[in-house]
């Protein structure tokens, strides 16, 4: 607990952003050494704060974490999400309301306009639903419009979703999404913030929030976005973090398509189905699952997969001899998109193997 107190005290140091924290920790991996004076600090205002930390703010943070399903993850915590830790200027501390292990699962971020078209809302919800059914965690920012549709589409698929806040973990913004936030936690997801309890929705918080959304995720999908949009900030940070960026194209006459069309011209992957995203992320998914195999009690050995009747039906249609996808579609009665999505997940789990020519067969595991 004393170690946590020093991390939280450092969090409350004035006028230090994520990059500043990172520089401090490069010279001293243990914040306690900064407060004890073991490590000299050249910045005079910072040294003045380190001599007299805001312990009252620390106590407020610790009071918040005493509630049910609340956690504080410091940068050196083994449960801190590794993908986010690898980014430039990762959050010093994460306040998590919900299941912290969700942060280590394979995630896709879905972002877009706060004032989308009805088609945009439906598209975000459908993509989130399909990706969640395929075992992906859906991450977004709990904002109006595309964010909310993405969270809801994931929940409708009985999936798990992460909402990254631009406020403290005890505040929901916008307030109308309070019920949605409670459902996210109740259904096994999480609310995440780098800001201390009580932090209001200040404008400067949201660009910082966006880098966490992309940093937690293997890829970011932009559904609808104007040219001057916070979603483009998220896409840019995803690119800077070395993550995939996906965009759904739109009409050249739609202002809400201009941002997505610009991203595609700049190199974002044009996608039309959830399968397009899963296929692109397959190598990264395999790396994440392999790396996470050594992490105890953080992430399952494979994406969470709802083994419903559709999956079992598809498995019964597979043989040990490679079978073309169109044959599987005909045998199972499922759509081509559903079959392709399921095959990708089953391949990740080792239940099927792919062969040249878009054919698949069962492994001995499923004999």
ABEGO torsion letter per residue (X at the ends): XAAAAAAAAAAABBGBBAAAAAAAAAABABAAAAAAGABBBABAAAAAAAABBBAAAAAAAAAAAABBGBBBBBAABAABBAAAAABBGBBABBBBBEBAAAAABBBBBBBEBABBBAAAAAAAAAAAAAAAAAGBBBBBAGBBEAAAAAAAAAAAAGBBBBBBBABBAABBOBAAAAAAAAAAAAAGBBBBBABBBGBBBBAAAAAAAAAAAAAABABBBBABBBABBAAAAAAAAAAAAGBBBBBBBBBAABAAAAAAAAAAAAGBBBBABAAAAAAAAAAAAAAAAAAAAABBGABBABBBBBBBAAAAAAAAABBABBBBAAAAAAAAGBBAAAAAAAAAAAAAAGABBBBBGGBBBBBAAAX
